[in-house]
Amino acid sequence: MECYSLIFNIFLMKQQIENIRAELSESLLDLDTLENGLERLTRSLQLIDAAVKEINALAGSFDSQEEEVDFYKHVKPEILGCRIEEVMRYNLSANVPIGTTEHKIKYFQDELKARQSYFRMNAFHYQYFKNGLSDLDHLYFLRDAGPLTIPVAEFTENDTEFSTPMTYLFANFIAYEHIQLYILQQIALLKFPEKQQLKPGNPEAELKWTGDSVNIVELAYGIWLTGQLNNGNASLNQIVRWLEANLQVNIGIIQRRFNEIERRKRLSPTKFIDQMRDAILQKIESGNA
C-alpha cells in the first residue's frame, strides 16, 4: 500500500509541475503581441516569479534523490532560464544603437560573441549540460552536496533550500542558447528586411503549434537523424530552437522531452510519425487530391 501511495505522490507532483510549466509557456506566448518594452518585461517577470514560487513550494516533497536531481537539473533551470532570457531580450532591444543598419548589425554580432564567450568560460560544465551527462548529478543537483570540484565562472544562487550548485548555471545555459538564436534572427532581419515577419492579421503570420509539444520533439529527432537540414550539418539543438521560434512552442530541455518518448511502453515510440504516415496513406487510398 505504501508503494502505491509513493507512486501516486510522484505522479501528482509531476502533473503539478507540468501544469505550472504549460500555463507559464502559454502566458508568455500571449505577451508576444506586445513590443519588447518595459511593459512586456514587467508582466513576463511577474508571471515567471509566480511560477518559481509555485515550484519552490513543491521542493520539499521529494521521495528520492533521482526526483530531486530531475527537479533541480531540468524543471527549475527551465523556468529560471525564461527569466534570464526575458531580461536579456529587453536589454538587447533597449540598447540597439541609433545609426546605420551596419552599426546595428555590428552591435548584435558583438553581443553574439559575448554569449559565445560565456560558453567558453564555462566549457566543462557546458559540455556536461550539452551532452546530457549524469555522472556528477549527485554533486551538482542535490541540495546537501558539497562545493564543486570545478568552480563555475560566476556567482550562482546561495539559497540551498531551493537551489543546488549548478541549477542557476544550467538556467543560464538555456537562456544563452535561446538568446543566441534571437540575436541571429535580429541580424537576419537587418540584412534581409524583405523577410521580416508578416503583419499581424495576415493568416500566414499566425501559425502556431497547438498539438502536443512532445510531438515536436519526435519531429525534430526525425529531421536531425535523417539529415534533412543544411546537408545533415544542422545540430539537434538548432533544429529544436528553430521549430520553437517559428511555431511558437516551448519545448524545454530536449533530452528530458525525449525521455518521455522513450517511456512509451504500450504505445509506439514514434506515435506522432505513425499517425502522419497513416493519415497520408489514407489520403492516397481515398484517391482525393
C-alpha positions in Angstrom: 0.0 0.0 0.0 2.9 2.4 0.9 4.4 1.7 -2.6 1.2 2.7 -4.4 1.0 5.8 -2.3 4.6 6.7 -3.2 3.9 6.2 -6.9 0.8 8.3 -6.7 2.6 11.2 -5.0 5.4 11.2 -7.6 2.7 11.2 -10.4 0.8 14.0 -8.7 4.0 16.2 -8.3 5.0 15.7 -11.9 1.5 16.6 -13.0 1.6 19.8 -10.9 4.9 20.8 -12.4 3.7 20.1 -16.0 0.6 22.3 -15.3 2.8 25.1 -14.0 5.2 24.9 -16.9 2.4 24.7 -19.5 0.5 27.7 -18.0 3.7 29.8 -17.9 4.5 28.9 -21.5 1.0 29.8 -22.7 1.0 33.1 -20.7 4.4 34.1 -22.1 3.3 33.4 -25.7 0.3 35.7 -25.1 2.7 38.5 -24.4 4.2 38.2 -27.9 1.7 40.7 -29.2 3.5 43.4 -27.0 6.6 45.2 -28.0 9.8 44.2 -26.3 9.5 47.1 -24.0 9.2 47.7 -20.3 5.6 46.5 -20.1 6.4 43.1 -21.6 9.4 42.7 -19.3 7.4 43.7 -16.2 4.5 41.3 -17.0 6.7 38.4 -18.0 8.8 38.7 -14.8 5.6 38.7 -12.7 4.4 35.5 -14.4 7.8 33.8 -14.1 8.3 34.8 -10.5 4.9 33.4 -9.6 5.8 30.1 -11.3 9.1 29.9 -9.4 7.2 30.4 -6.2 4.8 27.6 -7.1 7.5 25.1 -8.0 9.5 26.1 -4.9 6.5 25.0 -2.8 6.9 21.5 -4.2 10.6 21.3 -3.4 10.1 19.7 0.0 8.2 16.7 -1.2 10.9 14.7 -3.0 10.7 10.9 -2.3 14.1 10.1 -3.8 17.4 11.6 -4.9 16.5 10.9 -8.5 13.4 13.0 -8.2 15.4 15.8 -6.6 18.0 15.7 -9.3 15.4 15.9 -12.1 13.8 18.9 -10.4 17.0 20.9 -10.0 18.6 19.8 -13.3 15.6 20.2 -15.6 12.5 21.7 -14.1 13.8 24.7 -12.2 16.5 25.7 -14.7 13.9 25.8 -17.4 11.8 28.3 -15.6 14.7 30.3 -14.3 16.1 30.3 -17.8 12.9 32.1 -19.0 13.5 34.9 -16.5 17.1 35.3 -17.6 16.1 35.3 -21.2 13.4 37.9 -20.8 15.8 40.3 -19.1 18.5 39.8 -21.8 16.0 40.3 -24.6 14.8 43.6 -23.0 18.4 44.8 -22.6 19.3 43.9 -26.1 16.4 45.7 -27.6 16.8 48.7 -25.3 20.4 49.2 -26.2 20.3 48.9 -30.0 22.3 51.9 -31.2 20.9 54.7 -33.3 22.7 54.7 -36.6 23.0 52.8 -39.9 22.0 49.2 -40.5 25.7 48.3 -40.5 26.1 49.7 -36.9 23.1 47.8 -35.7 24.4 44.5 -37.3 27.8 45.0 -35.6 26.0 45.6 -32.3 24.2 42.3 -32.5 27.3 40.5 -33.8 29.3 41.8 -30.8 26.5 40.6 -28.4 26.6 37.2 -30.1 30.4 36.9 -29.5 29.8 37.8 -25.8 27.3 35.0 -25.4 29.7 32.5 -27.1 32.4 33.7 -24.8 30.3 32.7 -21.8 30.1 29.1 -23.0 33.9 29.0 -23.4 34.3 30.4 -19.8 32.2 27.5 -18.5 33.4 25.0 -21.0 33.5 21.9 -18.7 30.0 22.4 -17.3 28.5 23.5 -20.6 29.7 20.2 -22.2 28.1 18.4 -19.3 24.9 20.2 -20.0 25.1 19.9 -23.8 25.8 16.2 -23.9 23.2 15.2 -21.3 25.7 13.7 -18.9 24.7 12.4 -15.5 27.9 11.1 -13.8 28.2 14.1 -11.5 24.5 14.7 -10.8 24.8 13.7 -7.2 27.3 16.6 -6.7 25.6 19.1 -8.9 21.9 18.7 -8.2 21.4 17.6 -4.6 20.9 20.4 -2.0 23.2 18.7 0.5 26.0 18.3 -2.0 29.4 19.9 -1.1 31.3 22.6 -3.0 32.0 21.9 -6.7 35.3 20.3 -7.6 35.5 22.6 -10.7 34.3 26.1 -9.7 31.9 27.9 -12.0 33.0 31.2 -13.6 30.4 33.3 -12.0 28.2 33.7 -8.9 25.3 31.3 -8.5 22.4 31.1 -6.1 23.4 30.5 -2.5 19.9 29.6 -1.3 20.4 25.9 -0.7 16.8 25.5 0.4 15.6 26.0 -3.2 18.7 25.6 -5.3 21.8 23.5 -5.9 25.4 24.2 -7.0 24.5 24.0 -10.7 20.8 24.9 -11.1 21.4 28.6 -11.9 24.3 27.8 -14.3 22.1 25.4 -16.2 19.4 28.1 -16.3 22.0 30.4 -17.9 22.9 27.9 -20.5 19.3 27.5 -21.5 18.8 31.3 -21.7 22.0 31.9 -23.5 21.2 29.3 -26.2 17.8 30.9 -26.8 19.3 34.4 -26.9 21.9 33.3 -29.5 19.0 32.3 -31.8 17.2 35.5 -31.1 20.3 37.6 -32.0 20.8 35.6 -35.2 17.2 36.4 -36.1 17.7 40.1 -35.5 20.8 40.1 -37.7 18.9 38.3 -40.4 16.0 40.8 -40.3 18.5 43.7 -40.6 20.3 42.1 -43.5 17.2 40.9 -45.3 14.4 43.3 -44.3 12.1 41.9 -47.0 11.9 38.7 -45.0 10.5 40.4 -41.8 7.5 38.7 -40.3 4.2 39.4 -41.9 2.0 42.0 -40.2 -0.5 40.7 -37.5 -3.8 39.8 -39.0 -2.3 38.0 -42.0 -3.2 34.3 -41.6 0.3 33.3 -42.6 1.7 35.3 -39.6 -0.4 33.4 -37.1 0.8 29.8 -37.5 1.2 28.3 -34.0 1.8 24.7 -32.9 -1.3 23.6 -31.0 -0.6 19.9 -30.8 1.3 18.1 -28.0 4.7 19.6 -27.7 6.3 16.2 -27.3 5.3 15.6 -31.0 7.7 18.4 -31.9 10.5 16.5 -30.2 9.6 13.4 -32.2 9.6 15.5 -35.4 12.9 17.3 -34.5 14.7 14.0 -33.9 13.3 12.6 -37.2 14.6 15.7 -39.1 18.0 15.5 -37.4 18.6 11.8 -37.7 17.8 11.7 -41.4 19.9 14.8 -42.1 17.2 16.9 -43.8 18.6 20.4 -43.0 21.9 22.0 -44.0 23.1 18.8 -45.7 22.8 17.0 -42.4 25.0 19.5 -40.6 22.3 21.2 -38.5 22.5 20.2 -34.9 19.6 18.8 -32.9 19.6 21.9 -30.7 19.5 24.2 -33.8 16.5 22.3 -35.2 14.6 22.4 -31.9 15.2 26.1 -31.4 14.2 26.9 -35.0 11.0 24.9 -34.6 10.3 26.7 -31.2 10.8 30.2 -32.8 8.8 29.6 -35.9 5.9 27.5 -34.4 5.5 29.5 -31.2 6.1 26.5 -28.9 8.2 26.0 -25.8 9.9 22.5 -25.9 12.2 23.0 -22.9 15.1 20.5 -22.3 15.3 18.3 -25.3 16.7 15.3 -23.6 14.0 15.4 -20.9 11.3 15.5 -23.5 12.9 12.7 -25.5 12.8 10.6 -22.3 9.0 10.9 -22.5 9.1 9.3 -25.9 11.4 6.5 -24.6 9.0 5.8 -21.7 6.1 5.0 -24.1 5.7 1.3 -23.1 2.2 0.5 -24.5 2.3 2.9 -27.4 4.7 3.2 -30.3 7.7 5.4 -29.6 7.0 7.1 -32.9 3.3 7.6 -32.2 3.1 11.0 -34.0 5.1 10.0 -37.1 3.0 6.8 -37.2 -0.2 9.0 -37.2 1.2 11.2 -40.0 2.0 8.1 -42.1 -1.4 6.5 -41.6 -3.1 9.8 -42.5 -1.1 10.1 -45.7 -1.7 6.5 -46.7 -5.5 7.0 -46.0 -5.4 10.2 -48.2 -3.7 8.2 -51.0 -6.1 5.3 -50.8 -9.1 7.6 -50.8 -8.0 9.0 -54.2 -9.0 12.6 -53.2 -6.2 15.1 -54.1 
